[in-house]
């Protein structure tokens, strides 16, 4: 399978990319860290490909998608994983700049990637779009209101997209669960280490994602065993 993943330079995205490659699939990924993208390119040559791209910038996503699709087929699976967390604090203390950054990456970034990759998938009426949600996209917690808002948005956006896709395709909002990543440590430093590492999560999550299909279209799903 050809799998496109955003946010492959760290955390869940990087762990997923490595697991899919180990399983024999072709991974095309992007991330914002040039150093990490260089390392991925050195470790995993063609047919895999990795490119620096900030998903919050529509023009950059357009260039990346055009490069990926120019001489190749549409992805079988598109995974919108890239995301950022707001600085911890009550909503009224969140600056407009920080709030906008979270929305730009977590919501607009997903829409940008869908805008430039999904038409090729729709043309062949085949493929699965997985948008990473969160337990905070189905519940809430104090001091992470901007993040919660974006993940609730992902749930609604994905379910609406599911109703727009042709038969045979699927769009799924996926709650990965609670994983020890840099993002979790940023908001829960003391407790993060008590949760599974991204690599252990990917051992379960990658096969789970590979089994998704039209039967799952519009369903809010979770990777079992990692709910916290």
C-alpha positions in Angstrom: 0.0 0.0 0.0 1.0 3.6 -0.5 0.5 5.5 2.8 0.8 9.3 3.2 1.4 10.6 6.7 1.7 14.1 8.0 3.9 14.9 11.1 6.4 12.1 10.6 9.3 13.8 12.3 8.3 12.8 15.8 5.8 11.0 18.0 3.0 8.9 16.6 3.7 9.9 13.0 7.3 8.8 13.1 6.4 5.5 14.9 3.7 4.8 12.4 5.9 5.5 9.4 8.6 3.1 10.6 6.1 0.4 11.4 4.4 0.7 8.0 7.8 0.5 6.3 8.7 -2.6 8.3 5.5 -4.2 7.2 6.5 -3.6 3.6 4.3 -0.6 2.7 5.4 2.6 0.9 5.4 5.7 3.1 5.3 9.2 1.9 5.6 11.7 4.7 6.0 15.3 5.7 7.1 17.3 8.7 8.4 20.7 9.7 11.9 19.6 11.0 14.4 19.7 8.2 17.0 17.7 10.2 14.5 14.9 11.0 13.3 14.8 7.4 16.9 14.5 6.3 17.4 11.6 8.7 14.3 9.8 7.4 15.4 10.2 3.8 18.8 8.8 4.6 17.3 5.8 6.5 14.5 5.1 4.1 15.2 5.6 0.4 12.9 5.1 -2.6 10.1 4.2 -3.0 9.6 6.0 0.4 9.9 9.8 0.3 9.9 12.5 3.0 9.6 16.3 2.5 9.7 19.4 4.7 6.2 20.9 4.7 4.2 22.9 7.2 0.6 21.7 6.7 -0.8 25.0 8.0 0.5 26.6 4.7 -1.8 25.7 1.9 0.6 26.7 -0.8 3.3 24.4 0.6 0.9 21.5 0.9 -0.2 22.1 -2.7 3.5 21.8 -3.9 4.1 18.7 -1.8 0.9 17.0 -3.1 1.8 17.9 -6.7 5.2 16.3 -6.3 3.8 13.2 -4.7 1.0 12.7 -7.3 2.9 13.8 -10.4 4.4 10.5 -11.3 2.5 8.2 -9.0 -0.9 7.0 -7.9 -3.1 8.4 -5.2 -2.5 7.1 -1.7 -4.4 4.1 -0.4 -4.4 5.6 3.1 -4.0 9.2 4.0 -3.2 9.9 7.7 -3.6 13.4 9.0 -1.4 13.1 12.1 0.3 16.5 12.4 -0.8 18.5 15.4 0.3 20.9 18.1 -0.7 21.6 21.7 -1.6 25.0 23.2 0.4 26.4 26.2 -1.4 25.2 29.3 -3.8 27.7 30.9 -7.4 28.8 31.1 -9.0 29.8 27.8 -9.1 33.5 28.7 -5.3 33.5 29.1 -4.7 32.0 25.6 -3.3 34.6 23.3 -4.9 35.1 19.8 -1.5 34.1 18.3 -1.3 30.8 20.2 -5.0 30.0 19.6 -4.6 30.6 15.9 -1.5 28.5 15.7 -3.3 25.5 17.1 -6.3 26.0 14.8 -4.0 26.5 11.8 -2.2 23.2 12.2 -4.8 21.0 13.8 -7.8 22.0 11.7 -6.8 24.1 8.7 -3.8 21.8 8.2 -6.0 18.8 7.9 -8.3 20.6 5.4 -5.3 21.7 3.3 -4.0 18.1 3.0 -7.5 16.8 2.2 -7.9 19.6 -0.4 -4.8 18.5 -2.3 -4.7 14.7 -1.9 -8.3 13.5 -1.7 -9.4 14.5 -5.3 -7.0 11.9 -6.6 -8.4 9.3 -4.3 -12.0 10.3 -5.2 -11.1 9.9 -8.8 -10.3 6.2 -8.3 -13.1 5.8 -5.7 -10.8 4.1 -3.4 -8.9 4.9 -0.2 -9.2 5.6 3.5 -8.6 9.0 5.1 -7.7 8.8 8.8 -7.8 12.1 10.8 -6.2 11.8 14.2 -8.6 13.0 16.8 -8.2 12.6 20.6 -9.9 11.7 23.8 -10.2 15.4 24.1 -12.1 15.5 20.8 -14.9 13.5 22.6 -14.4 14.9 26.1 -12.7 17.9 27.7 -10.1 18.9 30.2 -9.1 22.2 31.8 -6.2 24.3 30.4 -6.4 22.7 26.9 -9.5 24.3 25.6 -7.9 25.3 22.2 -6.7 21.8 21.6 -10.1 20.3 22.7 -11.8 22.7 20.3 -9.7 21.6 17.3 -10.1 17.9 18.0 -13.9 18.3 18.4 -13.7 20.1 15.0 -11.8 17.1 13.5 -14.6 14.8 14.6 -17.3 16.9 12.9 -15.2 17.7 9.8 -14.4 14.0 9.3 -17.9 12.8 9.7 -19.1 15.4 7.2 -16.4 14.4 4.8 -17.5 10.8 5.2 -21.0 11.7 3.8 -19.4 13.4 0.8 -17.1 10.5 -0.3 -18.2 8.1 -3.0 -19.1 4.5 -2.1 -16.0 2.4 -1.4 -14.1 5.1 0.4 -13.9 5.9 4.1 -13.1 8.9 6.4 -12.4 8.0 10.0 -11.8 10.2 13.1 -9.3 8.1 15.1 -8.6 8.6 18.8 -5.0 7.2 19.3 -5.4 7.0 23.0 -3.0 8.2 25.7 0.6 7.8 24.6 3.9 9.0 26.0 4.9 11.6 23.4 6.5 15.1 23.5 3.0 16.5 23.2 1.7 14.6 26.2 4.8 15.6 28.2 4.1 19.2 27.4 0.8 19.1 29.2 1.3 16.3 31.7 5.0 16.0 32.4 4.8 13.9 35.5 2.3 11.4 34.3 3.3 10.9 30.7 6.0 8.3 31.5 3.4 6.0 32.9 1.9 5.5 29.5 3.0 3.4 26.5 5.7 4.7 24.1 4.8 5.6 20.5 6.7 2.6 19.2 4.5 0.2 21.3 1.4 2.0 20.2 2.4 1.7 16.5 2.7 -2.1 16.8 -1.1 -2.1 17.5 -2.2 1.0 15.6 -0.6 0.2 12.2 -2.3 -3.1 11.7 -5.6 -1.6 13.0 -5.4 1.2 10.4 -4.5 -1.2 7.6 -7.8 -3.0 8.2 -9.9 0.1 7.9 -12.3 0.2 4.9 -15.6 1.4 3.6 -17.4 -0.4 6.4 -15.8 2.1 8.8 -16.8 5.3 7.0 -17.8 8.0 9.4 -17.3 5.9 12.5 -15.5 7.5 15.5 -12.9 4.8 16.3 -10.2 4.3 18.9 -7.0 2.3 19.0 -7.9 -0.4 21.5 -5.9 -0.7 24.7 -4.5 2.9 24.8 -7.5 4.8 26.2 -5.6 5.6 29.4 
